[in-house]
Amino acid sequence: MHNKIDSTELAYYIINSKKYPNLSHLKLQKLLYYIQSWHLVFFDKKIFDDSFQAWVHGPVSRKIYDTFKDESILHNELSPNLLKGNNLKSILSDEQFQLINDVLDEYGDKTPYHLECLTHEEKPWKEARGNCSLNEKCTNIINEDTIKEYYTTLIA
C-alpha cells in the first residue's frame, strides 16, 4: 500500500537531512516536484496533495512557498521543527521511501539554477506556462497527467 504524506513533512525531511547545508527555496521546490513526478510514474498517484504552479523559475507548490517564504536559506536549524520529517519512514512503504531517496540522489547534487533550467526544458512546465510570457507571474497548475506521461517516456 502506498500512503500520502504532508508536503511540509517531506520538505522538513529534506531540510533536516543535512545533505544540503544552504538549501534554497528554488532547489527545495524542484526536489519536491521531482519526487511528486516520479511517484506519479511509479505508483500512479501523488505522494502529497499539493499541485505545482508554473512559476517563472519553474514548478512551485504554493503551500511550501507560503510555509517557508520568510526564511532566506533553509537549513536544519529551523527550530522548533528539527524533528519534523523524521517519521516518514514509518508512514511510507519501503518502496516510497526508497523512491524519495533515489530522487534526492539523482537531483540533489544539481544546483538550483540547473534544476530550474531542467524544468524549463520539460513539457509539463512549458505546457502549463501556456501563453504566459517568460517573465510574467503565472499560477497555472501543471497537469498531473502530463507529468506522468512525460516522465514515463524518460524510462521507456
N, C-alpha and C positions, 0 to 999 in steps of 0.2 A: 504494500500500500504506500502511496506517495502522499505526503502531507503538505499543507501550506504553512507558511510562516509569515510573520510580520516583517515587512521590508526593513524597518528600523533595527530589528534584531539582527538581520543579516548584515546591515551596514555596520553595526557595532562589532559583529564578529570580524569583519574585515578591518575595521579601525583598530581593534584590540589585538589583532594577530601579530603585531609588531613587525610585519613584513614591509610595511610602508610607513616609515617614520615621519614623513612630511606629506601625508596624503592630501591631495587637493579635492575639492568638490567635483571638479571635472572628471578626475580619474575614478572616484567612488561611483559617480553616476554611470560611467561607461562599464565598470566592472559589474555593477548590478544589472545593467542592461544585458550584458553578455551572459550572465548567469540565467536571467529570465529567458533569454532567447534559446539557449542550449537546453534548458529544462523543457521548453515547449517542444523542441525537436525530439528529445529522447523519452519524455514522459507524457507528451501530448496534453499537458496542462501547465498552468502557471505555478510557480513556486511561491509567489506572493501576489496580492491582489492589485498592486499598482499598475497603471498603464504608463507608458512613456510618451512624452510630448516631443515633437520635432523642433527643439530649440536651435538657435543659431550655432551653438557649439556642440550639437549632437543630442542624442536622446537624454531626456531628463524626467525623472519621477518627481512630480510636484510635491508629493508627501516628503520625500527625502530632502528636497530643496528647502522646504519650509522648516523641517526639523533642524537642519544644520546651517542655515543661512547666516547665523550670527557668529559662526566660527570661521576664522580665516584659513586656518590649517587644521585638519582633522588628525588628531593623534590620540594615543591610548591614555591620555591624562584628562579626558573629558569627564571628570567626576561629576556627579556620583554614578556614572554609567560604566564603571570599569568591569562590572560583572555581566552587563548585558551582552547577549550573543553567545554566552558560554553554554547555553543549554540546547543549542541547535542539534547537536549530535543525538540527544535523547528524543528529539521531536521528529527528525527526518529519518528516512530509511538510509541504510548504508550507501545505497546507490545514489541517492540525492546528495548526501554529504560528500561523497567522492566526486560527483559532478561539480559541486561548488569549488572544491579544491583543485580539480583539474582545470576549470576555467580560470581560477586565480593563478595557477601555474602558467597557463598559456598566455594570458593577457597582463598579468600583474607586473611583469618586468618592463612593460612598454611605458613610455612617457604619456602624460595626459594629452599632449598635442598629437602624438602618434595615434592614440585611441580615437581622438576627435576626427582626425583625417581618415582613419579606417571606417568609422561610421558614416562619414560623408561620402565615401565611395560605394556604400552598400545600398541596395534597393529599398529596404524598409524606411530608412530615414529620408532618402531622396524622394520617394513616392509621397510620404507624409508631408514633406515640405510643400509639395504641390506648387501653387502659384505664389508662395511667399518668397520675397527676394532674400538673398543670402544674408543681408544684414537686418532684416525685419523680424520683429518679435512674431513668433508663430507658436500657437498652442495646439496645433493639430495633433491628434493621437496617432501614434504609429500602429498600424493594423497588425494584430497578432497573427492572423492567417498569413499575411505577407511575411512576417518574421519567420514563422515556422517553415513556410515554403522556401524562402531564400536560404536559410541556414541548412535546411535539409539538402539542398543542392550542393552545398560545400562538402558534404560527406559521401555523396552518391558516386 
